[in-house]
Every structure is written in structure tokens, then in C-alpha cells.
């Protein structure tokens, strides 16, 4: 193992020893001998199988067969989740073929950040992760199940499902992806049209045509945002079948992988001889593996919050310093949009997960000695699935990248460090995705332009008020303020300003996620403005320094003056009502800070 990877892992284990022990004691207490439904009364059990067919009902009555709970995030508005429409029947059939039973335990909401960008509904996005976790817990609360299949792909859905699964840590869970849509127009071309539209050089019809050519069919969006980061992390943590993340929907291989995933969970329940609960898979080592995979590929900054919350659900405490230290020794081995021109399908063809895991293992950057749903050892994930006579087999993955413009070895990376920096100073702490930044743009010192909404930027840009070096500050966007929406409406105009030669940067207590691009953006600033953060005292014209190289996030104003300045306030009531937002006031008050996972589910940070 690389010394730093090992050191960070040991530090997490030591820091978390008491909390992890409490978690494992809870898991041990929840475990029961024999099927869990055996603890139910006759009336309880009869309710639980009343709607089953005769064959399944007999199996559930006999207490000899495993019963697998399916939690699905299907809806047919969200392209990534539309392929799940017939998965429950396919999964039940596959499980019935090996002598077990499956029931749909419940459904969870799945909102699309792509649809809600810049809209009021986006203010429910981060909150939805915790809603999904609670919905999943309710789905599994009937005590009818010996294992679970989790159907989810995008943004907050996978983290929510995983947090809930960990609260049922005595059960095994397999995550079942549906795959990315085929490639449409290039993401680079889509971004170009967006910037032209921001400048008023193309029409809205032209913009819609480009967007529709990019997001064009069932499956996950092909850029490397949070959805595809989810899939990569969950696979590298050993919670999906090897090589299953990025196989397109509707293909023969996808169908076979779905069948095998269903049957695999039955093999690792407590009723068999290969019991593998999720609590034994998600450990400090597998969490570090997930972080390293994220950093090595320049993945979504949302996971600087999601992985913190996921770890907390498993009894571990991780922070941004862990991310920063791991980033300092993790090479960047991919170029996937927005960190390059390729999309996730190009990554798959270049060698995909099998090669990525192989090269990181070879460099000692991943822990091999972990448990997975496929068996012990992460080296199992250096194999790739192929169809042989209609059945899936795992064969040796490539030993060399098949496209070095997209995927490289750890010995010949695009960069010798990961795509993430942690910034800190008198403005607090923040994260910055650096993997797509031009080398001459990692440090910006310029006068502040203060805003309280991403919509204000568009008007200032069109009026020409931003045609200068500046640091745009967008505050009152944090979790306690308005739920921490993503702020991608900021990206096209800031990108245009940078192309015009101006030195620009962004500071915000909101989010930019996996689609943050080539403009330096200090995001997730904590403490946020409504929590008394110094971001709430910045005035227009104040000199601000954002420096990813030195890790500085500084308001260059004398401390004595800052002490005398009042904290800015803002009437946020307009963001607390409408589009259902009035129902989530309790969530906003309970949010922990961004570095603590921006989470409402745990009683302490």
C-alpha cells in the first residue's frame, strides 16, 4: 500500500473506533437466526405474503427460502431510471429460478437535477437524499426480508439508498445499475452552444436542439457528473457486480448482469454459507477506495458531502482533510467531460472499471483486502463481464488502456494529483474541483461582486457589469438557508468571461457538483452565510483571494474592520414556500454543515 493511503485509512479507523464499535453492536443485535420473518406473528406474516402467488406464498410460509426486498427509484420522467420499469418482474423471475422469493419492498422519489437546474425544485434536491434514506428505511421496516436489491443511479438517490442500507447493516445488499444512454452530440459541443446562448448569439430553439441531441434516450446522462460518479464509487466499493456500471440499457449483457445481480444477493444472505452483510463490506478501507476512485477520475464534488454522510451511517468519521491528503497522492488517470472531451461510453471502451481498478491496485492506491458482493478481494474487479453463449462470464480485463486520451495508467497520468483541493482561511473552508482548471487559473485575487442568487449573475453579465477581473460571491445558498441547490446557471457566463481574458472565480456556500468546469469555484463554503460565516460580511469591491495551489480562501480586509461590520441578512421566505418547499422547513433547521455531510439524519455532526 502507498504509505499515505494507509496512513489516512488508519487515521479514519482510529478517529472512528468508538462510533464504529457502536454501529457493529447495533448490527449484531439486529441479526437473528433464521429468516427475519420468523419473528413475525401469524397475522403479521399473513399480511406480508397475502398478495403473493401460490409458489412464493408457500416459500414464505415454510421459512426455508430467502426473501429479497426490492427498493426501486423507477419513474419514467427520469431517463436514467426509466429502464427500471420492468426490473422488478425480471428480478423476481431470476430469484425464483434459484429457489428464493422477492417482493418490491417500496419505492423512493427520484428527482432529476438536470430538470430542476435554476428552478425552485432544485432547492429540494439535497434534502431528497435524506428523504430517500428514510423512505428506504420505511420500505425495509416490515422485517420480512433477508437481503435487498437497490435500484438507483443518479445524484442523491444512490447515496440515500446506501445510507439506509447501512442502517440495516445485518442484511446483504446488491446495487443494480441500468447503465448510461448511448453517446449523443459531444459534451464539448453542448457546452459551446450553451455559452453562445449566454452571449445571445444563438436562439433558444438552437439551445434546445443541442440539449435534446445530448440527452436523447433512456439511460444515464453521459457526462461525468454525480450520477456516473455514484456508479463508479459503488462498484469500486464492492457493492455492484464487477464491470456492471457502464453497460448500456437494453443490451444483452445488461440483461444478463441484472439476472446475475438478483441471484447473487440470495447467495450471501444469512440463510446460506457465504453470509456477507453490507456492514462487512463498507469499512474504512472500502470508503478510502471509493474516495481514491473519485479523485483519480475527477468525479463529482457532491461526494465531499455524500461520502461523509455514508461513512457516518457506517460508524466512520471522515472529513475534507482526508480528501485533500488522498488527493495529493492520487494521480488523475481519466479525462471525461467536464474534465476532457470524452464521455462515459468512451471511458468504458478505453478499459473502463476493470482497467481503472487494475492500475490503481498496481500502484498501491487501493486496498485489495476488502470484502465485496462478488467475494473477497478487490482484484475480482479487474475482470470484465462478457457474454458467452448468452451467459455472462468474467474474463481478464485489459492490461493497457485502449485509449490513452481518455484513460491512462497510474504511472503515466494526466496529473500527479487528484482533481480536488480543500481551501481554507478567514472565509472558512471550501472545496474546489481542479481537474479541469487551466494551469494559469488556479489562483485568482480580484474585487468581489456580491450576489444572493444565481439569477442575479445573468442580469449583471448581460449588462456588461462583469467585464473585468472579479470574484463572484453567491451567498445564502447553503443547506440551512435554502437547501443548497446546484448553481449551474453560473457556469456559462463565467466561462465566457474567462474566455474573454478576465480573471474570474466563484465563491459560494451552494453547490456546483460534478459538472463544475474550467472556472475556479470555491464551493460548499462553511460556515454558510446564515450560520454566521464570514461570507456574509463580504462587500462589493473587497479584495478576495482564491488559490487552489496554496489552499487559501481569504477576504483581504483588516480584521478590525471585519469585526465592526454587521452580518448580512436576507429575507429567504420566498425560497421556503412553493413547489412543496414549505413541507421541508424542519429539514433545513437540522442540516449539519457541508463538511459534516450536509445531513439531517444524525443527532450529532
C-alpha positions in Angstrom: 0.0 0.0 0.0 1.0 3.6 -0.6 2.1 5.0 2.7 -0.2 8.0 2.6 -3.3 5.8 1.6 -2.5 3.5 4.5 -1.9 6.4 6.9 -5.2 8.1 6.1 -7.1 4.8 6.4 -5.6 4.1 9.8 -6.4 7.7 11.0 -10.0 7.2 10.0 -10.2 3.9 11.8 -8.6 5.4 15.0 -10.8 8.5 14.9 -13.9 6.4 14.4 -13.2 3.5 16.8 -15.9 4.2 19.3 -18.5 5.1 16.8 -17.8 2.1 14.6 -18.0 -0.2 17.6 -21.4 1.2 18.5 -22.5 0.6 14.9 -21.3 -3.0 14.9 -23.0 -3.7 18.2 -26.2 -2.4 16.7 -25.8 -4.7 13.6 -25.1 -7.7 15.8 -28.2 -7.0 17.9 -30.3 -6.8 14.7 -29.1 -10.1 13.3 -31.4 -13.1 14.0 -31.0 -16.8 13.5 -33.1 -17.9 10.6 -35.4 -15.8 8.3 -36.3 -12.5 9.9 -40.0 -13.0 9.1 -39.9 -15.9 11.5 -40.1 -13.4 14.3 -43.5 -12.1 13.0 -46.8 -13.2 14.4 -49.1 -15.3 12.1 -51.2 -12.2 11.5 -48.1 -10.2 10.6 -46.8 -12.8 8.2 -50.1 -13.4 6.6 -50.3 -9.7 5.8 -46.8 -9.8 4.4 -47.5 -12.6 1.8 -51.2 -12.1 1.2 -50.7 -10.7 -2.4 -48.1 -13.3 -3.4 -48.7 -16.1 -5.9 -49.1 -19.6 -4.7 -45.4 -20.6 -5.2 -44.0 -17.6 -3.4 -46.6 -17.8 -0.7 -45.6 -21.4 0.0 -41.9 -20.4 0.2 -42.6 -17.6 2.6 -44.8 -19.8 4.8 -42.2 -22.5 5.1 -39.4 -20.2 6.4 -36.9 -22.1 4.3 -36.4 -19.6 1.4 -34.7 -16.2 1.4 -37.0 -13.3 0.7 -35.3 -10.4 -1.1 -36.7 -6.8 -0.8 -36.5 -4.7 -3.9 -36.3 -0.9 -3.4 -36.9 0.9 -6.6 -36.5 4.5 -7.7 -38.3 4.0 -11.0 -40.0 6.8 -12.7 -40.4 7.4 -16.5 -39.6 11.1 -16.4 -36.0 10.5 -15.3 -34.1 9.0 -18.3 -31.6 7.2 -16.1 -34.3 5.4 -14.1 -36.8 4.7 -16.9 -35.1 1.4 -17.8 -36.1 0.1 -14.3 -39.8 -0.1 -15.4 -39.7 -3.9 -15.8 -36.8 -4.7 -13.4 -39.0 -6.0 -10.5 -40.5 -8.7 -12.7 -37.1 -9.7 -14.1 -35.5 -9.8 -10.6 -38.4 -11.8 -9.2 -38.1 -14.3 -12.0 -34.4 -14.7 -11.6 -34.6 -15.1 -7.9 -37.5 -17.6 -8.2 -35.2 -19.7 -10.5 -32.8 -20.3 -7.7 -35.4 -21.2 -5.1 -35.9 -17.9 -3.3 -38.5 -15.1 -3.3 -38.5 -11.4 -4.0 -41.0 -8.7 -3.2 -41.0 -5.0 -4.0 -40.4 -3.5 -0.6 -41.1 0.1 -1.7 -40.4 3.0 -3.9 -38.4 6.1 -3.3 -38.6 9.5 -5.0 -36.0 10.2 -7.7 -35.8 13.8 -8.8 -33.6 15.0 -11.7 -31.1 17.8 -11.0 -31.0 18.3 -14.8 -34.7 19.2 -14.9 -34.7 21.3 -11.8 -31.5 23.4 -12.5 -32.2 27.0 -11.8 -35.8 26.2 -10.7 -37.4 26.2 -7.3 -37.5 22.5 -7.1 -33.7 22.3 -7.1 -33.9 23.6 -3.5 -35.3 20.1 -2.6 -32.5 18.2 -4.3 -30.1 17.7 -1.4 -32.9 17.3 1.0 -34.2 14.4 -1.2 -31.1 12.3 -0.3 -32.3 12.1 3.3 -35.9 11.6 2.3 -34.8 8.7 0.1 -32.9 7.2 3.1 -35.9 7.5 5.3 -38.2 6.2 2.6 -35.9 3.2 2.1 -35.9 2.5 5.9 -39.7 2.5 5.9 -39.7 0.1 3.0 -37.5 -2.3 4.8 -39.1 -1.9 8.2 -41.5 -4.8 7.9 -38.8 -7.3 8.9 -39.8 -9.5 6.0 -36.5 -9.5 4.2 -33.2 -11.4 4.3 -31.5 -9.2 1.7 -32.1 -6.3 -0.6 -31.7 -5.1 -4.2 -31.3 -1.4 -4.6 -32.4 0.1 -7.9 -30.9 3.6 -8.2 -28.4 5.6 -10.2 -28.5 9.4 -10.0 -27.4 12.2 -7.8 -29.0 11.9 -4.3 -30.7 8.6 -5.0 -27.7 6.2 -4.6 -26.3 7.9 -1.5 -29.8 7.9 0.1 -30.3 4.2 -0.7 -26.8 3.4 0.6 -27.2 5.3 3.9 -30.5 3.4 4.5 -28.9 0.1 3.6 -26.2 0.7 6.2 -28.8 1.2 8.8 -29.9 -2.4 8.1 -26.3 -3.4 8.2 -27.1 -7.0 9.2 -28.5 -7.6 5.7 -26.7 -8.1 2.4 -27.5 -5.6 -0.4 -26.6 -5.6 -4.1 -26.9 -2.4 -6.1 -28.3 -2.9 -9.6 -27.5 -0.2 -12.2 -29.3 0.3 -15.5 -26.4 1.9 -17.5 -25.8 5.1 -19.5 -27.6 6.2 -22.6 -25.5 5.9 -25.9 -23.4 8.9 -26.8 -25.2 11.9 -28.4 -23.6 15.1 -29.5 -20.3 15.7 -27.7 -20.5 17.4 -24.3 -18.0 19.9 -25.6 -20.3 20.9 -28.4 -23.2 21.1 -25.9 -21.2 23.4 -23.7 -20.2 25.6 -26.7 -23.9 26.1 -27.6 -24.7 27.0 -24.0 -22.0 29.7 -24.0 -23.2 31.1 -27.3 -26.7 31.3 -25.9 -25.4 33.1 -22.8 -23.9 35.7 -25.2 -27.1 36.0 -27.2 -25.5 34.5 -30.3 -27.9 31.6 -30.8 -31.6 31.2 -30.2 -33.4 29.3 -27.5 -34.6 26.8 -30.2 -30.9 26.2 -31.1 -30.1 25.6 -27.5 -33.0 23.2 -27.0 -31.9 21.3 -30.2 -28.4 20.8 -28.8 -29.7 19.8 -25.3 -32.1 17.3 -26.9 -29.3 15.8 -29.0 -27.2 15.3 -25.9 -30.0 13.9 -23.6 -31.8 11.8 -26.1 -32.8 8.4 -24.8 -33.3 6.1 -21.8 -30.2 5.8 -19.6 -27.9 7.9 -17.5 -26.5 11.2 -18.9 -23.1 10.5 -20.4 -21.1 13.3 -18.8 -19.1 12.6 -15.6 -21.4 14.2 -13.0 -22.7 12.8 -9.8 -24.8 10.0 -11.4 -21.8 8.3 -13.1 -19.6 9.2 -10.1 -22.1 7.2 -8.0 -21.8 4.2 -10.2 -18.0 4.2 -10.2 -17.8 4.6 -6.4 -20.4 2.0 -5.6 -18.6 -0.5 -7.9 -15.2 0.3 -6.5 -16.6 -0.2 -3.0 -17.7 -3.7 -4.0 -21.4 -3.2 -3.9 -22.2 -3.8 -7.6 -21.1 -6.7 -9.8 -17.7 -6.2 -11.4 -17.9 -4.2 -14.6 -21.6 -3.6 -14.4 -21.7 0.2 -14.0 -21.5 1.4 -17.6 -23.2 -1.2 -19.8 -25.9 0.4 -21.9 -29.6 -0.3 -21.2 -31.4 -2.9 -23.3 -28.2 -4.7 -24.3 -27.9 -8.5 -23.9 -25.0 -8.0 -21.4 -27.1 -5.6 -19.3 -30.0 -8.1 -19.2 -27.6 -10.9 -18.0 -25.9 -8.7 -15.4 -29.3 -7.8 -14.0 -30.2 -11.5 -13.7 -26.9 -12.4 -12.0 -27.2 -9.5 -9.6 -30.6 -10.7 -8.5 -29.3 -14.2 -7.9 -26.1 -13.1 -6.2 -27.8 -11.5 -3.3 -29.5 -14.8 -2.5 -26.1 -16.4 -2.1 -24.9 -14.0 0.5 -27.8 -14.0 2.9 -27.6 -15.3 6.5 -29.5 -18.4 5.3 -26.6 -19.7 3.4 -22.9 -20.4 4.0 -21.5 -17.2 2.4 -23.1 -14.6 4.6 -21.9 -11.1 3.6 -23.8 -8.3 5.2 -23.3 -4.8 3.9 -21.7 -3.9 7.3 -18.7 -6.2 6.5 -18.3 -4.6 3.0 -18.4 -0.9 3.9 -15.3 -0.4 6.0 -12.7 2.3 6.3 -10.7 0.5 3.6 -13.6 0.4 1.1 -14.6 4.0 1.9 -11.0 5.1 1.2 -11.1 3.0 -2.0 -14.3 5.0 -3.0 -12.6 8.3 -2.3 -9.5 7.3 -4.3 -11.6 6.2 -7.2 -13.4 9.5 -7.2 -10.2 11.6 -7.0 -8.4 9.5 -9.7 -11.2 10.2 -12.1 -12.0 13.8 -11.3 -15.5 12.9 -10.1 -18.3 14.9 -8.5 -17.6 17.3 -5.7 -21.1 16.3 -4.3 -19.3 13.3 -2.8 -17.3 15.5 -0.5 -20.7 15.6 1.3 -22.3 12.3 0.3 -19.3 10.1 1.2 -19.1 11.9 4.6 -22.8 11.0 5.3 -22.4 7.5 4.0 -19.4 6.9 6.2 -21.3 8.3 9.2 -24.1 5.8 8.6 -21.5 3.0 8.8 -19.9 4.4 12.0 -17.0 6.2 10.4 -16.0 9.9 10.7 -14.2 11.3 7.6 -13.5 15.0 6.8 -12.2 17.2 4.0 -8.6 16.9 5.2 -8.9 13.2 4.4 -10.0 14.0 0.9 -7.2 16.6 0.5 -4.4 14.2 1.7 -5.6 11.4 -0.5 -5.9 13.8 -3.5 -2.3 14.9 -3.0 -1.0 11.3 -3.8 -3.8 10.1 -6.2 -3.0 10.6 -9.9 -5.7 11.8 -12.2 -6.0 9.0 -14.8 -9.1 9.9 -16.8 -10.3 12.8 -18.9 -14.1 12.6 -19.0 -16.2 15.7 -19.6 -16.2 18.2 -17.9 -12.5 17.3 -17.4 -12.0 16.4 -21.0 -13.9 15.8 -24.3 -14.7 12.1 -23.8 -18.0 10.8 -22.2 -18.6 7.8 -20.0 -19.1 5.4 -23.0 -15.6 6.4 -24.2 -14.3 5.5 -20.8 -16.0 2.2 -20.9 -14.4 1.4 -24.3 -11.0 2.5 -23.2 -10.9 -0.2 -20.5 -13.5 1.0 -18.0 -13.6 -0.1 -14.4 -11.5 -3.2 -14.9 -8.5 -1.2 -16.1 -9.1 1.7 -13.7 -9.1 -0.7 -10.7 -6.1 -2.6 -12.1 -3.9 0.4 -12.5 -4.8 1.8 -9.1 -4.2 -1.5 -7.4 -0.8 -1.9 -9.2 0.2 1.5 -7.8 -0.8 0.5 -4.2 -3.5 3.2 -4.2 -6.5 0.8 -3.4 -6.9 -1.7 -0.6 -7.2 -5.1 -2.2 -8.0 -6.9 1.1 -11.7 -5.9 1.3 -15.0 -7.9 1.1 -17.3 -7.4 -1.9 -20.6 -8.8 -3.0 -18.7 -10.9 -5.5 -16.3 -12.4 -2.9 -13.2 -11.4 -1.1 -10.6 -9.2 -2.7 -10.9 -6.2 -5.0 -8.8 -7.9 -7.6 -12.0 -9.6 -8.7 -13.0 -6.2 -10.1 -10.1 -6.2 -12.6 -12.1 -8.6 -14.6 -14.8 -7.5 -17.1 -18.1 -9.2 -18.0 -18.7 -10.7 -21.4 -21.5 -12.7 -23.0 -20.5 -16.2 -23.8 -23.3 -18.4 -25.3 -25.8 -16.0 -23.9 -24.5 -16.1 -20.3 -22.2 -13.7 -18.6 -18.7 -14.7 -17.8 -15.9 -12.6 -16.2 -12.6 -12.6 -18.2 -9.4 -10.8 -17.6 -9.6 -7.1 -18.2 -7.1 -5.1 -20.3 -3.6 -4.7 -19.0 -3.2 -1.5 -21.0 -5.5 1.4 -21.8 -7.3 1.1 -25.1 -7.4 4.9 -25.5 -4.8 6.9 -23.6 -6.6 10.2 -24.4 -9.3 9.0 -22.1 -7.8 6.6 -19.6 -4.2 6.2 -18.6 -2.1 4.2 -16.2 -1.1 5.4 -12.7 2.5 5.5 -14.0 1.6 7.9 -16.8 -1.3 10.0 -15.6 -2.8 13.3 -16.8 -1.8 14.8 -13.5 0.2 13.5 -10.5 -2.6 14.5 -8.1 -6.4 14.1 -7.9 -8.9 16.7 -9.0 -9.8 18.2 -5.6 -8.4 20.9 -3.4 -9.5 22.0 0.1 -9.3 25.7 0.6 -9.3 27.4 4.0 -8.8 30.8 5.5 -10.8 33.5 7.3 -13.7 32.8 4.9 -13.9 29.3 6.4 -13.4 26.0 4.4 -14.4 25.1 0.9 -13.6 22.5 -1.8 -12.6 23.2 -5.4 -12.6 20.8 -8.3 -9.3 21.5 -10.0 -9.1 18.7 -12.6 -10.5 20.9 -15.4 -8.8 24.2 -14.5 -6.2 25.8 -16.8 -2.9 25.9 -15.1 -2.9 29.7 -15.1 -6.3 29.9 -13.4 -5.7 28.1 -10.1 -5.2 31.4 -8.3 -7.3 34.5 -8.6 -7.2 37.6 -6.5 -9.7 40.2 -7.5 -12.5 42.5 -6.2 -15.7 40.8 -5.0 -19.1 41.1 -6.8 -21.6 40.0 -4.2 -24.9 38.4 -5.1 -27.6 36.4 -3.2 -28.9 34.4 -6.2 -27.5 32.7 -9.3 -30.2 34.6 -11.3 -28.6 37.9 -10.4 -25.5 36.9 -12.3 -27.3 36.5 -15.6 -28.6 40.1 -15.5 -25.2 41.5 -14.5 -23.5 39.6 -17.2 -25.9 40.8 -19.9 -25.5 44.4 -18.7 -21.7 44.1 -19.1 -21.2 44.8 -15.4 -18.8 41.8 -15.1 -16.5 42.6 -18.0 -13.5 42.8 -15.6 -11.4 40.7 -13.2 -13.7 39.7 -10.3 -14.6 37.1 -7.8 -18.3 36.5 -7.9 -19.7 35.7 -4.4 -23.1 34.0 -4.3 -24.2 33.5 -0.7 -27.3 32.4 1.2 -27.3 29.2 -0.9 -26.2 26.8 1.9 -28.2 23.9 3.3 -29.8 25.8 6.2 -30.6 28.8 4.0 -32.4 27.2 1.1 -31.3 23.6 0.9 -28.0 24.1 -1.0 -29.1 24.0 -4.7 -26.7 23.4 -7.5 -25.8 26.6 -9.3 -25.1 25.6 -12.9 -26.7 28.7 -14.3 -23.4 30.4 -13.2 -21.2 28.3 -15.4 -21.8 29.5 -18.9 -21.5 33.3 -18.3 -18.4 32.8 -16.0 -16.9 30.6 -18.7 -17.5 33.3 -21.3 -15.8 35.9 -19.1 -12.8 33.7 -18.6 -12.6 33.1 -22.4 -12.6 36.9 -22.8 -9.4 37.0 -20.8 -10.7 38.1 -17.5 -9.5 36.5 -14.3 -12.7 35.3 -12.6 -13.5 33.0 -9.8 -16.6 32.0 -7.8 -17.2 31.7 -4.0 -20.4 30.2 -2.8 -22.0 28.3 0.1 -24.0 26.5 -2.5 -23.1 23.6 -4.8 -21.7 23.1 -8.3 -21.4 19.2 -8.3 -19.8 17.1 -10.9 -20.4 19.4 -13.8 -18.3 22.2 -12.4 -15.9 23.1 -15.1 -13.0 25.4 -16.1 -13.7 28.3 -13.8 -12.1 28.2 -10.3 -15.0 27.7 -7.9 -14.7 27.6 -4.1 -17.9 25.8 -3.3 -19.6 24.3 -0.2 -18.2 27.3 1.8 -18.7 26.5 5.5 -19.8 28.1 7.8 -22.5 29.3 5.4 -23.9 32.9 5.5 -27.0 32.1 7.7 -24.7 30.4 10.2 -22.6 33.4 10.7 -19.9 32.6 8.2 -17.7 35.5 7.1 -19.0 35.1 3.6 -21.9 37.1 5.0 -19.7 40.1 5.6 -18.2 40.5 2.1 -18.9 43.7 0.4 -18.7 44.6 -3.3 -15.2 45.7 -4.1 -13.5 43.8 -1.3 -10.3 42.1 -2.4 -10.7 38.3 -2.3 -8.1 35.6 -2.8 -9.0 32.2 -4.1 -5.9 30.0 -4.5 -6.1 26.3 -5.1 -2.3 25.9 -5.2 -1.7 27.2 -1.7 -5.2 26.3 -0.4 -6.1 29.9 0.5 -9.6 31.3 0.8 -9.1 34.8 2.1 -11.1 38.0 2.4 -8.3 40.6 2.3 -9.8 43.1 4.7 -8.4 44.1 8.1 -9.7 42.0 10.9 -10.6 45.1 13.0 -12.9 46.4 10.2 -14.5 43.0 9.8 -15.3 42.8 13.5 -17.3 46.0 13.2 -19.1 45.0 10.0 -22.7 43.7 10.5 -23.6 40.2 9.2 -25.7 40.5 6.1 -29.2 39.2 6.3 -31.7 38.3 3.6 -35.4 37.5 3.6 -35.4 33.9 2.4 -39.2 33.3 2.8 -39.6 33.3 -1.0 -37.4 30.2 -1.1 -39.3 28.5 1.7 -42.7 28.3 0.1 -44.0 27.0 -3.2 -43.1 23.8 -5.1 -43.6 21.9 -1.9 -40.7 23.7 -0.1 -42.9 24.7 2.8 -43.0 21.0 3.8 -39.3 20.8 4.4 -38.7 23.6 6.9 -37.8 21.1 9.6 -35.1 19.6 7.4 -33.4 23.0 6.8 -33.1 23.7 10.5 -31.5 20.3 11.1 -28.8 20.3 8.4 -25.3 19.8 9.6 -22.5 21.8 7.9 -21.3 20.8 4.4 -18.1 19.2 5.8 -20.3 17.1 8.1 -22.2 15.8 5.1 -25.0 18.5 5.0 -27.2 15.8 6.6 -30.3 15.9 8.7 -30.2 12.2 9.8 -27.7 12.1 12.6 -28.1 13.6 16.1 -24.5 14.8 16.1 -22.3 16.2 13.4 
